[in-house]
Amino acid sequence: MSTSSSAQAETIMRLFTDRIIHKDYEAVLDLFDEHVIFEFPYAPEAFAARLDGKAALQQHLDMLDTLLELHSFTKPLVHTSDDSPVFIAQYEGSGTILADGKPYAQKYISVIEVKDDKIVRFQDYWNPSAL
């Protein structure tokens, strides 16, 4: 598919957030192309700014499990264009920081590119000070 419909984008984000909350990482990875590029433009030095491929994404998810217990995500507000494979999702997440038990509250803006029904690029803009 060369464009992302609103329904397709909403389905991808619902599956992504639901699977992350339930720690069904195998199902999360099924949403992504084998050669996905996953970027964190605002990542602090201690974190990777870019992940290349599903194996790197799997390692990141495993690491995330040691930092956070995510409890919920809001329903993403999705922005699509009729002539683009890219969509933007705005959503919030909440949980607990495992190191100190403090609440985790995050606002996300994600720029996501889809090709052949798989995510090929995911740019995750989040506030590192929330950690």
N, CA, C and O atoms as CSV, one atom per row, in Angstrom:
chain,resi,resn,atom,element,x,y,z
A,1,MET,N,N,0.846,-1.180,0.000
A,1,MET,CA,C,0.000,0.000,0.000
A,1,MET,C,C,0.886,1.237,0.000
A,1,MET,O,O,1.825,1.335,0.791
A,2,SER,N,N,0.590,2.175,-0.882
A,2,SER,CA,C,1.431,3.354,-0.994
A,2,SER,C,C,0.918,4.525,-0.159
A,2,SER,O,O,1.670,5.462,0.111
A,3,THR,N,N,-0.329,4.487,0.247
A,3,THR,CA,C,-0.843,5.541,1.109
A,3,THR,C,C,-1.393,4.935,2.388
A,3,THR,O,O,-1.752,3.758,2.432
A,4,SER,N,N,-1.452,5.744,3.410
A,4,SER,CA,C,-2.011,5.305,4.685
A,4,SER,C,C,-3.391,5.917,4.859
A,4,SER,O,O,-3.523,7.134,4.993
A,5,SER,N,N,-4.416,5.078,4.859
A,5,SER,CA,C,-5.750,5.582,5.124
A,5,SER,C,C,-5.874,5.836,6.617
A,5,SER,O,O,-5.102,5.311,7.419
A,6,SER,N,N,-6.844,6.638,6.971
A,6,SER,CA,C,-7.082,6.921,8.374
A,6,SER,C,C,-7.407,5.632,9.129
A,6,SER,O,O,-6.916,5.424,10.238
A,7,ALA,N,N,-8.222,4.778,8.542
A,7,ALA,CA,C,-8.594,3.518,9.199
A,7,ALA,C,C,-7.375,2.619,9.385
A,7,ALA,O,O,-7.213,2.013,10.444
A,8,GLN,N,N,-6.516,2.524,8.367
A,8,GLN,CA,C,-5.314,1.705,8.476
A,8,GLN,C,C,-4.392,2.253,9.560
A,8,GLN,O,O,-3.864,1.491,10.370
A,9,ALA,N,N,-4.198,3.566,9.579
A,9,ALA,CA,C,-3.328,4.193,10.571
A,9,ALA,C,C,-3.877,3.989,11.985
A,9,ALA,O,O,-3.118,3.690,12.907
A,10,GLU,N,N,-5.170,4.148,12.157
A,10,GLU,CA,C,-5.778,3.942,13.475
A,10,GLU,C,C,-5.641,2.495,13.927
A,10,GLU,O,O,-5.395,2.233,15.105
A,11,THR,N,N,-5.797,1.556,13.002
A,11,THR,CA,C,-5.636,0.139,13.338
A,11,THR,C,C,-4.199,-0.159,13.754
A,11,THR,O,O,-3.972,-0.844,14.751
A,12,ILE,N,N,-3.241,0.345,13.005
A,12,ILE,CA,C,-1.828,0.127,13.343
A,12,ILE,C,C,-1.531,0.668,14.738
A,12,ILE,O,O,-0.885,-0.007,15.539
A,13,MET,N,N,-1.992,1.869,15.030
A,13,MET,CA,C,-1.699,2.467,16.337
A,13,MET,C,C,-2.420,1.739,17.473
A,13,MET,O,O,-1.856,1.580,18.556
A,14,ARG,N,N,-3.656,1.298,17.240
A,14,ARG,CA,C,-4.374,0.543,18.270
A,14,ARG,C,C,-3.643,-0.754,18.572
A,14,ARG,O,O,-3.455,-1.112,19.735
A,15,LEU,N,N,-3.227,-1.464,17.517
A,15,LEU,CA,C,-2.488,-2.710,17.713
A,15,LEU,C,C,-1.157,-2.451,18.411
A,15,LEU,O,O,-0.786,-3.182,19.330
A,16,PHE,N,N,-0.439,-1.419,17.983
A,16,PHE,CA,C,0.853,-1.089,18.569
A,16,PHE,C,C,0.718,-0.802,20.070
A,16,PHE,O,O,1.429,-1.398,20.879
A,17,THR,N,N,-0.183,0.099,20.439
A,17,THR,CA,C,-0.308,0.475,21.844
A,17,THR,C,C,-0.852,-0.679,22.692
A,17,THR,O,O,-0.365,-0.906,23.800
A,18,ASP,N,N,-1.849,-1.409,22.191
A,18,ASP,CA,C,-2.395,-2.553,22.940
A,18,ASP,C,C,-1.331,-3.617,23.183
A,18,ASP,O,O,-1.227,-4.157,24.285
A,19,ARG,N,N,-0.553,-3.912,22.171
A,19,ARG,CA,C,0.465,-4.955,22.292
A,19,ARG,C,C,1.609,-4.536,23.206
A,19,ARG,O,O,2.171,-5.368,23.918
A,20,ILE,N,N,1.955,-3.261,23.192
A,20,ILE,CA,C,2.995,-2.761,24.101
A,20,ILE,C,C,2.511,-2.892,25.547
A,20,ILE,O,O,3.248,-3.378,26.405
A,21,ILE,N,N,1.285,-2.464,25.818
A,21,ILE,CA,C,0.734,-2.536,27.177
A,21,ILE,C,C,0.720,-3.978,27.680
A,21,ILE,O,O,1.041,-4.235,28.840
A,22,HIS,N,N,0.354,-4.909,26.818
A,22,HIS,CA,C,0.263,-6.319,27.212
A,22,HIS,C,C,1.598,-7.062,27.087
A,22,HIS,O,O,1.669,-8.270,27.310
A,23,LYS,N,N,2.647,-6.327,26.731
A,23,LYS,CA,C,3.991,-6.893,26.589
A,23,LYS,C,C,4.027,-8.076,25.624
A,23,LYS,O,O,4.779,-9.031,25.814
A,24,ASP,N,N,3.207,-7.990,24.598
A,24,ASP,CA,C,3.190,-9.005,23.542
A,24,ASP,C,C,4.143,-8.532,22.445
A,24,ASP,O,O,3.722,-8.120,21.364
A,25,TYR,N,N,5.430,-8.604,22.753
A,25,TYR,CA,C,6.433,-8.018,21.872
A,25,TYR,C,C,6.562,-8.764,20.544
A,25,TYR,O,O,6.913,-8.156,19.533
A,26,GLU,N,N,6.292,-10.041,20.530
A,26,GLU,CA,C,6.312,-10.769,19.261
A,26,GLU,C,C,5.247,-10.199,18.318
A,26,GLU,O,O,5.492,-10.029,17.124
A,27,ALA,N,N,4.073,-9.908,18.862
A,27,ALA,CA,C,3.005,-9.311,18.055
A,27,ALA,C,C,3.337,-7.864,17.681
A,27,ALA,O,O,2.979,-7.412,16.593
A,28,VAL,N,N,4.020,-7.134,18.573
A,28,VAL,CA,C,4.472,-5.777,18.234
A,28,VAL,C,C,5.387,-5.854,17.017
A,28,VAL,O,O,5.216,-5.109,16.051
A,29,LEU,N,N,6.351,-6.753,17.072
A,29,LEU,CA,C,7.326,-6.873,15.985
A,29,LEU,C,C,6.668,-7.274,14.669
A,29,LEU,O,O,7.184,-6.936,13.604
A,30,ASP,N,N,5.551,-7.980,14.715
A,30,ASP,CA,C,4.828,-8.360,13.494
A,30,ASP,C,C,4.318,-7.151,12.721
A,30,ASP,O,O,4.034,-7.259,11.528
A,31,LEU,N,N,4.198,-6.011,13.376
A,31,LEU,CA,C,3.737,-4.795,12.706
A,31,LEU,C,C,4.822,-4.151,11.851
A,31,LEU,O,O,4.535,-3.293,11.016
A,32,PHE,N,N,6.070,-4.570,12.061
A,32,PHE,CA,C,7.213,-3.890,11.453
A,32,PHE,C,C,7.854,-4.694,10.334
A,32,PHE,O,O,7.869,-5.925,10.358
A,33,ASP,N,N,8.377,-3.978,9.361
A,33,ASP,CA,C,9.193,-4.557,8.306
A,33,ASP,C,C,10.507,-5.066,8.907
A,33,ASP,O,O,10.991,-4.518,9.897
A,34,GLU,N,N,11.065,-6.083,8.325
A,34,GLU,CA,C,12.320,-6.673,8.820
A,34,GLU,C,C,13.439,-5.635,8.939
A,34,GLU,O,O,14.288,-5.726,9.826
A,35,HIS,N,N,13.432,-4.653,8.040
A,35,HIS,CA,C,14.501,-3.652,7.994
A,35,HIS,C,C,14.043,-2.285,8.514
A,35,HIS,O,O,14.541,-1.248,8.074
A,36,VAL,N,N,13.114,-2.291,9.433
A,36,VAL,CA,C,12.565,-1.048,9.974
A,36,VAL,C,C,13.677,-0.142,10.511
A,36,VAL,O,O,14.697,-0.600,11.027
A,37,ILE,N,N,13.435,1.141,10.367
A,37,ILE,CA,C,14.279,2.154,11.004
A,37,ILE,C,C,13.405,2.808,12.066
A,37,ILE,O,O,12.359,3.376,11.753
A,38,PHE,N,N,13.831,2.726,13.308
A,38,PHE,CA,C,13.088,3.278,14.439
A,38,PHE,C,C,13.975,4.345,15.056
A,38,PHE,O,O,15.079,4.055,15.516
A,39,GLU,N,N,13.488,5.583,15.065
A,39,GLU,CA,C,14.310,6.708,15.508
A,39,GLU,C,C,13.705,7.419,16.716
A,39,GLU,O,O,12.487,7.510,16.866
A,40,PHE,N,N,14.588,7.915,17.565
A,40,PHE,CA,C,14.226,8.696,18.745
A,40,PHE,C,C,14.984,10.018,18.663
A,40,PHE,O,O,16.053,10.145,19.260
A,41,PRO,N,N,14.457,11.006,17.939
A,41,PRO,CA,C,15.200,12.254,17.735
A,41,PRO,C,C,15.591,12.987,19.011
A,41,PRO,O,O,16.586,13.711,19.011
A,42,TYR,N,N,14.841,12.825,20.101
A,42,TYR,CA,C,15.147,13.532,21.339
A,42,TYR,C,C,15.772,12.640,22.399
A,42,TYR,O,O,15.803,13.006,23.573
A,43,ALA,N,N,16.266,11.486,22.008
A,43,ALA,CA,C,16.846,10.554,22.981
A,43,ALA,C,C,18.073,11.151,23.658
A,43,ALA,O,O,18.932,11.725,22.988
A,44,PRO,N,N,18.164,11.023,24.981
A,44,PRO,CA,C,19.378,11.475,25.673
A,44,PRO,C,C,20.543,10.541,25.339
A,44,PRO,O,O,20.341,9.458,24.789
A,45,GLU,N,N,21.744,10.960,25.669
A,45,GLU,CA,C,22.953,10.209,25.309
A,45,GLU,C,C,22.944,8.759,25.781
A,45,GLU,O,O,23.531,7.899,25.125
A,46,ALA,N,N,22.300,8.473,26.892
A,46,ALA,CA,C,22.298,7.109,27.442
A,46,ALA,C,C,21.441,6.140,26.621
A,46,ALA,O,O,21.508,4.929,26.831
A,47,PHE,N,N,20.646,6.658,25.697
A,47,PHE,CA,C,19.732,5.835,24.907
A,47,PHE,C,C,20.099,5.897,23.424
A,47,PHE,O,O,20.673,6.877,22.950
A,48,ALA,N,N,19.759,4.844,22.716
A,48,ALA,CA,C,19.987,4.810,21.266
A,48,ALA,C,C,19.087,5.835,20.584
A,48,ALA,O,O,17.918,5.982,20.942
A,49,ALA,N,N,19.631,6.533,19.612
A,49,ALA,CA,C,18.861,7.491,18.838
A,49,ALA,C,C,18.243,6.836,17.608
A,49,ALA,O,O,17.307,7.370,17.013
A,50,ARG,N,N,18.780,5.661,17.230
A,50,ARG,CA,C,18.279,4.981,16.040
A,50,ARG,C,C,18.469,3.472,16.210
A,50,ARG,O,O,19.503,2.996,16.679
A,51,LEU,N,N,17.438,2.752,15.813
A,51,LEU,CA,C,17.482,1.293,15.798
A,51,LEU,C,C,17.306,0.845,14.350
A,51,LEU,O,O,16.414,1.323,13.649
A,52,ASP,N,N,18.148,-0.060,13.916
A,52,ASP,CA,C,18.060,-0.570,12.548
A,52,ASP,C,C,17.659,-2.036,12.572
A,52,ASP,O,O,18.431,-2.890,13.008
A,53,GLY,N,N,16.444,-2.329,12.103
A,53,GLY,CA,C,15.977,-3.700,11.990
A,53,GLY,C,C,15.219,-4.196,13.200
A,53,GLY,O,O,15.277,-3.619,14.286
A,54,LYS,N,N,14.503,-5.292,12.975
A,54,LYS,CA,C,13.664,-5.881,14.026
A,54,LYS,C,C,14.475,-6.381,15.224
A,54,LYS,O,O,14.019,-6.270,16.362
A,55,ALA,N,N,15.654,-6.922,14.989
A,55,ALA,CA,C,16.459,-7.439,16.104
A,55,ALA,C,C,16.821,-6.303,17.068
A,55,ALA,O,O,16.769,-6.485,18.285
A,56,ALA,N,N,17.182,-5.154,16.539
A,56,ALA,CA,C,17.508,-4.003,17.386
A,56,ALA,C,C,16.265,-3.502,18.115
A,56,ALA,O,O,16.343,-3.093,19.274
A,57,LEU,N,N,15.127,-3.535,17.442
A,57,LEU,CA,C,13.879,-3.127,18.082
A,57,LEU,C,C,13.524,-4.094,19.215
A,57,LEU,O,O,13.067,-3.661,20.272
A,58,GLN,N,N,13.727,-5.383,19.007
A,58,GLN,CA,C,13.475,-6.377,20.059
A,58,GLN,C,C,14.354,-6.101,21.280
A,58,GLN,O,O,13.873,-6.148,22.412
A,59,GLN,N,N,15.615,-5.818,21.062
A,59,GLN,CA,C,16.520,-5.504,22.172
A,59,GLN,C,C,16.048,-4.258,22.924
A,59,GLN,O,O,16.119,-4.196,24.151
A,60,HIS,N,N,15.571,-3.279,22.178
A,60,HIS,CA,C,15.076,-2.050,22.798
A,60,HIS,C,C,13.845,-2.336,23.662
A,60,HIS,O,O,13.739,-1.829,24.779
A,61,LEU,N,N,12.927,-3.139,23.153
A,61,LEU,CA,C,11.732,-3.488,23.920
A,61,LEU,C,C,12.114,-4.227,25.203
A,61,LEU,O,O,11.533,-3.983,26.260
A,62,ASP,N,N,13.079,-5.118,25.110
A,62,ASP,CA,C,13.558,-5.841,26.295
A,62,ASP,C,C,14.160,-4.876,27.315
A,62,ASP,O,O,13.939,-5.029,28.516
A,63,MET,N,N,14.918,-3.885,26.847
A,63,MET,CA,C,15.512,-2.882,27.729
A,63,MET,C,C,14.428,-2.007,28.358
A,63,MET,O,O,14.495,-1.677,29.542
A,64,LEU,N,N,13.443,-1.640,27.564
A,64,LEU,CA,C,12.342,-0.814,28.055
A,64,LEU,C,C,11.637,-1.498,29.224
A,64,LEU,O,O,11.206,-0.844,30.174
A,65,ASP,N,N,11.526,-2.819,29.138
A,65,ASP,CA,C,10.902,-3.607,30.205
A,65,ASP,C,C,11.623,-3.463,31.544
A,65,ASP,O,O,11.015,-3.657,32.596
A,66,THR,N,N,12.908,-3.125,31.514
A,66,THR,CA,C,13.669,-2.957,32.763
A,66,THR,C,C,13.537,-1.546,33.318
A,66,THR,O,O,13.904,-1.299,34.466
A,67,LEU,N,N,13.011,-0.607,32.510
A,67,LEU,CA,C,12.893,0.791,32.926
A,67,LEU,C,C,11.492,1.196,33.353
A,67,LEU,O,O,11.313,1.947,34.312
A,68,LEU,N,N,10.493,0.683,32.622
A,68,LEU,CA,C,9.126,1.177,32.787
A,68,LEU,C,C,8.120,0.053,32.881
A,68,LEU,O,O,8.293,-1.020,32.303
A,69,GLU,N,N,7.072,0.325,33.618
A,69,GLU,CA,C,5.873,-0.500,33.583
A,69,GLU,C,C,4.797,0.408,33.003
A,69,GLU,O,O,4.294,1.298,33.690
A,70,LEU,N,N,4.442,0.185,31.734
A,70,LEU,CA,C,3.430,1.016,31.094
A,70,LEU,C,C,2.046,0.489,31.448
A,70,LEU,O,O,1.787,-0.712,31.377
A,71,HIS,N,N,1.157,1.412,31.833
A,71,HIS,CA,C,-0.186,1.031,32.250
A,71,HIS,C,C,-1.242,1.335,31.196
A,71,HIS,O,O,-2.199,0.578,31.031
A,72,SER,N,N,-1.065,2.448,30.481
A,72,SER,CA,C,-2.096,2.817,29.513
A,72,SER,C,C,-1.559,3.799,28.484
A,72,SER,O,O,-0.562,4.490,28.693
A,73,PHE,N,N,-2.267,3.826,27.367
A,73,PHE,CA,C,-2.079,4.836,26.333
A,73,PHE,C,C,-3.448,5.420,26.027
A,73,PHE,O,O,-4.456,4.714,26.083
A,74,THR,N,N,-3.487,6.698,25.707
A,74,THR,CA,C,-4.726,7.294,25.230
A,74,THR,C,C,-4.954,6.851,23.790
A,74,THR,O,O,-4.033,6.381,23.122
A,75,LYS,N,N,-6.184,7.004,23.323
A,75,LYS,CA,C,-6.478,6.708,21.924
A,75,LYS,C,C,-5.732,7.731,21.068
A,75,LYS,O,O,-5.912,8.937,21.241
A,76,PRO,N,N,-4.896,7.252,20.146
A,76,PRO,CA,C,-4.129,8.197,19.330
A,76,PRO,C,C,-5.007,9.047,18.413
A,76,PRO,O,O,-5.982,8.570,17.833
A,77,LEU,N,N,-4.636,10.299,18.302
A,77,LEU,CA,C,-5.200,11.185,17.298
A,77,LEU,C,C,-4.311,11.018,16.075
A,77,LEU,O,O,-3.112,11.295,16.134
A,78,VAL,N,N,-4.892,10.567,14.968
A,78,VAL,CA,C,-4.120,10.214,13.787
A,78,VAL,C,C,-4.358,11.234,12.684
A,78,VAL,O,O,-5.491,11.642,12.427
A,79,HIS,N,N,-3.263,11.641,12.031
A,79,HIS,CA,C,-3.313,12.574,10.909
A,79,HIS,C,C,-2.760,11.866,9.679
A,79,HIS,O,O,-1.624,11.391,9.690
A,80,THR,N,N,-3.562,11.795,8.617
A,80,THR,CA,C,-3.131,11.127,7.386
A,80,THR,C,C,-3.253,12.083,6.213
A,80,THR,O,O,-3.865,13.147,6.304
A,81,SER,N,N,-2.648,11.665,5.105
A,81,SER,CA,C,-2.741,12.387,3.846
A,81,SER,C,C,-3.092,11.380,2.762
A,81,SER,O,O,-2.606,10.249,2.783
A,82,ASP,N,N,-3.927,11.781,1.821
A,82,ASP,CA,C,-4.366,10.866,0.764
A,82,ASP,C,C,-3.243,10.390,-0.146
A,82,ASP,O,O,-3.358,9.338,-0.774
A,83,ASP,N,N,-2.168,11.150,-0.221
A,83,ASP,CA,C,-1.125,10.805,-1.192
A,83,ASP,C,C,0.218,10.489,-0.544
A,83,ASP,O,O,1.267,10.695,-1.154
A,84,SER,N,N,0.188,9.990,0.690
A,84,SER,CA,C,1.441,9.734,1.393
A,84,SER,C,C,1.377,8.422,2.179
A,84,SER,O,O,0.333,8.072,2.729
A,85,PRO,N,N,2.497,7.703,2.227
A,85,PRO,CA,C,2.553,6.498,3.053
A,85,PRO,C,C,2.870,6.813,4.520
A,85,PRO,O,O,3.059,5.905,5.329
A,86,VAL,N,N,2.927,8.105,4.853
A,86,VAL,CA,C,3.306,8.556,6.190
A,86,VAL,C,C,2.081,9.092,6.918
A,86,VAL,O,O,1.258,9.796,6.335
A,87,PHE,N,N,1.970,8.748,8.207
A,87,PHE,CA,C,0.941,9.361,9.042
A,87,PHE,C,C,1.568,9.796,10.364
A,87,PHE,O,O,2.658,9.352,10.725
A,88,ILE,N,N,0.874,10.655,11.066
A,88,ILE,CA,C,1.333,11.174,12.349
A,88,ILE,C,C,0.309,10.782,13.407
A,88,ILE,O,O,-0.898,10.884,13.189
A,89,ALA,N,N,0.808,10.333,14.557
A,89,ALA,CA,C,-0.070,9.967,15.666
A,89,ALA,C,C,0.345,10.734,16.909
A,89,ALA,O,O,1.529,10.808,17.238
A,90,GLN,N,N,-0.636,11.303,17.596
A,90,GLN,CA,C,-0.421,11.992,18.867
A,90,GLN,C,C,-1.144,11.194,19.944
A,90,GLN,O,O,-2.324,10.872,19.803
A,91,TYR,N,N,-0.421,10.875,21.034
A,91,TYR,CA,C,-1.031,10.096,22.102
A,91,TYR,C,C,-0.219,10.271,23.378
A,91,TYR,O,O,0.892,10.802,23.360
A,92,GLU,N,N,-0.792,9.819,24.476
A,92,GLU,CA,C,-0.123,9.930,25.770
A,92,GLU,C,C,-0.034,8.552,26.401
A,92,GLU,O,O,-0.886,7.690,26.187
A,93,GLY,N,N,1.022,8.366,27.185
A,93,GLY,CA,C,1.205,7.109,27.897
A,93,GLY,C,C,1.436,7.375,29.367
A,93,GLY,O,O,1.950,8.427,29.746
A,94,SER,N,N,1.050,6.408,30.198
A,94,SER,CA,C,1.304,6.536,31.624
A,94,SER,C,C,1.748,5.198,32.182
A,94,SER,O,O,1.434,4.134,31.649
A,95,GLY,N,N,2.487,5.291,33.272
A,95,GLY,CA,C,2.981,4.076,33.894
A,95,GLY,C,C,3.791,4.403,35.128
A,95,GLY,O,O,3.568,5.418,35.788
A,96,THR,N,N,4.742,3.524,35.430
A,96,THR,CA,C,5.590,3.669,36.600
A,96,THR,C,C,7.050,3.488,36.192
A,96,THR,O,O,7.376,2.577,35.431
A,97,ILE,N,N,7.918,4.349,36.693
A,97,ILE,CA,C,9.351,4.194,36.492
A,97,ILE,C,C,9.830,3.164,37.517
A,97,ILE,O,O,9.680,3.372,38.720
A,98,LEU,N,N,10.396,2.074,37.053
A,98,LEU,CA,C,10.720,0.957,37.929
A,98,LEU,C,C,11.832,1.267,38.934
A,98,LEU,O,O,11.816,0.731,40.042
A,99,ALA,N,N,12.782,2.110,38.577
A,99,ALA,CA,C,13.916,2.383,39.462
A,99,ALA,C,C,13.504,3.053,40.766
A,99,ALA,O,O,14.097,2.801,41.814
A,100,ASP,N,N,12.476,3.916,40.697
A,100,ASP,CA,C,12.115,4.662,41.902
A,100,ASP,C,C,10.622,4.644,42.226
A,100,ASP,O,O,10.198,5.225,43.224
A,101,GLY,N,N,9.827,3.982,41.391
A,101,GLY,CA,C,8.394,3.890,41.645
A,101,GLY,C,C,7.609,5.149,41.332
A,101,GLY,O,O,6.411,5.220,41.606
A,102,LYS,N,N,8.280,6.151,40.756
A,102,LYS,CA,C,7.590,7.398,40.424
A,102,LYS,C,C,6.693,7.205,39.206
A,102,LYS,O,O,6.929,6.323,38.381
A,103,PRO,N,N,5.660,8.045,39.105
A,103,PRO,CA,C,4.776,7.947,37.934
A,103,PRO,C,C,5.502,8.375,36.660
A,103,PRO,O,O,6.364,9.253,36.679
A,104,TYR,N,N,5.135,7.743,35.572
A,104,TYR,CA,C,5.650,8.077,34.253
A,104,TYR,C,C,4.481,8.627,33.453
A,104,TYR,O,O,3.455,7.963,33.305
A,105,ALA,N,N,4.634,9.823,32.945
A,105,ALA,CA,C,3.617,10.442,32.099
A,105,ALA,C,C,4.323,11.015,30.880
A,105,ALA,O,O,5.259,11.805,31.000
A,106,GLN,N,N,3.863,10.607,29.712
A,106,GLN,CA,C,4.572,10.972,28.492
A,106,GLN,C,C,3.582,11.382,27.415
A,106,GLN,O,O,2.512,10.789,27.274
A,107,LYS,N,N,3.956,12.404,26.658
A,107,LYS,CA,C,3.218,12.797,25.456
A,107,LYS,C,C,4.088,12.410,24.266
A,107,LYS,O,O,5.272,12.742,24.211
A,108,TYR,N,N,3.490,11.713,23.327
A,108,TYR,CA,C,4.212,11.236,22.152
A,108,TYR,C,C,3.658,11.875,20.884
A,108,TYR,O,O,2.459,12.123,20.762
A,109,ILE,N,N,4.547,12.129,19.962
A,109,ILE,CA,C,4.188,12.402,18.578
A,109,ILE,C,C,5.038,11.445,17.756
A,109,ILE,O,O,6.267,11.478,17.813
A,110,SER,N,N,4.367,10.599,16.996
A,110,SER,CA,C,5.072,9.599,16.198
A,110,SER,C,C,4.786,9.835,14.728
A,110,SER,O,O,3.640,10.047,14.332
A,111,VAL,N,N,5.835,9.796,13.925
A,111,VAL,CA,C,5.735,9.913,12.478
A,111,VAL,C,C,6.054,8.523,11.930
A,111,VAL,O,O,7.152,8.003,12.129
A,112,ILE,N,N,5.080,7.932,11.238
A,112,ILE,CA,C,5.155,6.527,10.875
A,112,ILE,C,C,4.955,6.355,9.374
A,112,ILE,O,O,4.014,6.892,8.789
A,113,GLU,N,N,5.859,5.594,8.767
A,113,GLU,CA,C,5.762,5.294,7.341
A,113,GLU,C,C,5.436,3.819,7.166
A,113,GLU,O,O,6.051,2.954,7.789
A,114,VAL,N,N,4.456,3.545,6.306
A,114,VAL,CA,C,3.991,2.186,6.070
A,114,VAL,C,C,4.208,1.819,4.604
A,114,VAL,O,O,3.936,2.612,3.703
A,115,LYS,N,N,4.701,0.605,4.386
A,115,LYS,CA,C,4.851,0.076,3.024
A,115,LYS,C,C,4.436,-1.390,3.066
A,115,LYS,O,O,4.895,-2.147,3.922
A,116,ASP,N,N,3.571,-1.785,2.144
A,116,ASP,CA,C,3.084,-3.164,2.081
A,116,ASP,C,C,2.543,-3.619,3.433
A,116,ASP,O,O,2.806,-4.738,3.873
A,117,ASP,N,N,1.785,-2.742,4.085
A,117,ASP,CA,C,1.119,-3.014,5.365
A,117,ASP,C,C,2.075,-3.258,6.536
A,117,ASP,O,O,1.658,-3.798,7.560
A,118,LYS,N,N,3.314,-2.880,6.407
A,118,LYS,CA,C,4.291,-2.994,7.495
A,118,LYS,C,C,4.901,-1.615,7.757
A,118,LYS,O,O,5.056,-0.808,6.841
A,119,ILE,N,N,5.241,-1.362,9.012
A,119,ILE,CA,C,5.897,-0.112,9.371
A,119,ILE,C,C,7.359,-0.210,8.943
A,119,ILE,O,O,8.076,-1.115,9.370
A,120,VAL,N,N,7.798,0.719,8.101
A,120,VAL,CA,C,9.185,0.725,7.627
A,120,VAL,C,C,10.027,1.805,8.325
A,120,VAL,O,O,11.254,1.717,8.369
A,121,ARG,N,N,9.351,2.817,8.863
A,121,ARG,CA,C,10.044,3.873,9.607
A,121,ARG,C,C,9.110,4.364,10.700
A,121,ARG,O,O,7.922,4.594,10.472
A,122,PHE,N,N,9.676,4.521,11.896
A,122,PHE,CA,C,8.903,5.016,13.042
A,122,PHE,C,C,9.792,6.033,13.739
A,122,PHE,O,O,10.829,5.686,14.304
A,123,GLN,N,N,9.376,7.292,13.693
A,123,GLN,CA,C,10.103,8.346,14.397
A,123,GLN,C,C,9.288,8.689,15.644
A,123,GLN,O,O,8.143,9.133,15.549
A,124,ASP,N,N,9.888,8.479,16.801
A,124,ASP,CA,C,9.198,8.608,18.071
A,124,ASP,C,C,9.704,9.845,18.797
A,124,ASP,O,O,10.799,9.847,19.361
A,125,TYR,N,N,8.888,10.902,18.774
A,125,TYR,CA,C,9.246,12.152,19.443
A,125,TYR,C,C,8.620,12.129,20.832
A,125,TYR,O,O,7.400,12.222,20.970
A,126,TRP,N,N,9.458,12.004,21.860
A,126,TRP,CA,C,8.992,11.947,23.246
A,126,TRP,C,C,9.913,12.807,24.092
A,126,TRP,O,O,11.030,13.132,23.691
A,127,ASN,N,N,9.427,13.165,25.260
A,127,ASN,CA,C,10.142,14.061,26.142
A,127,ASN,C,C,11.046,13.243,27.077
A,127,ASN,O,O,10.530,12.565,27.966
A,128,PRO,N,N,12.362,13.281,26.908
A,128,PRO,CA,C,13.250,12.481,27.756
A,128,PRO,C,C,13.236,12.904,29.227
A,128,PRO,O,O,13.624,12.115,30.088
A,129,SER,N,N,12.803,14.117,29.533
A,129,SER,CA,C,12.784,14.536,30.937
A,129,SER,C,C,11.709,13.813,31.744
A,129,SER,O,O,11.717,13.869,32.973
A,130,ALA,N,N,10.782,13.132,31.063
A,130,ALA,CA,C,9.752,12.360,31.767
A,130,ALA,C,C,10.348,11.146,32.480
A,130,ALA,O,O,9.735,10.596,33.395
A,131,LEU,N,N,11.539,10.733,32.060
A,131,LEU,CA,C,12.204,9.610,32.722
A,131,LEU,C,C,12.993,10.094,33.921
A,131,LEU,O,O,13.624,9.292,34.609
